[in-house]
C-alpha cells in the first residue's frame, strides 16, 4: 500500500469511528427523549388530555427547521425526521390511554 493509500485508509477509519460514536449519541438521545415523552403520555392519560398537541407539534417543527438551517442540515429532512418521531410519540400516548 502506498503512503497516500495508507493515509486514506486511516482517515476513512477515523471518519467511520466518528460516525459510530455519533450513531450511539443519537440512539441514547432518542431513548432519553422517549423516556421524557413517556412521562408526558402518562400525565396526559392520568388527566384525560388528548394524545397529540397540534400547536406544540407545529412550534417544535418550526423550531427544529430553524435549527436545521442554522446548522447546515436540510430542513426538509429535519422536518420529516421530527414528524416521524412525533407520530411515534402520539402512537405511544394513544396506547397509554387505552
BELCORUR-V767185 format. One record per helix or strand. SS is the DSSP state (2 for helix, 1 for strand). FROM is the first residue (numbers start at 1). LEN is the number of residues. If there is no record, write none. Layout:
ss = [SS;SS]
from = [FROM;FROM]
len = [LEN;LEN]
//
This chain:
ss = [2;2;2]
from = [3;54;75]
len = [44;18;22]
//
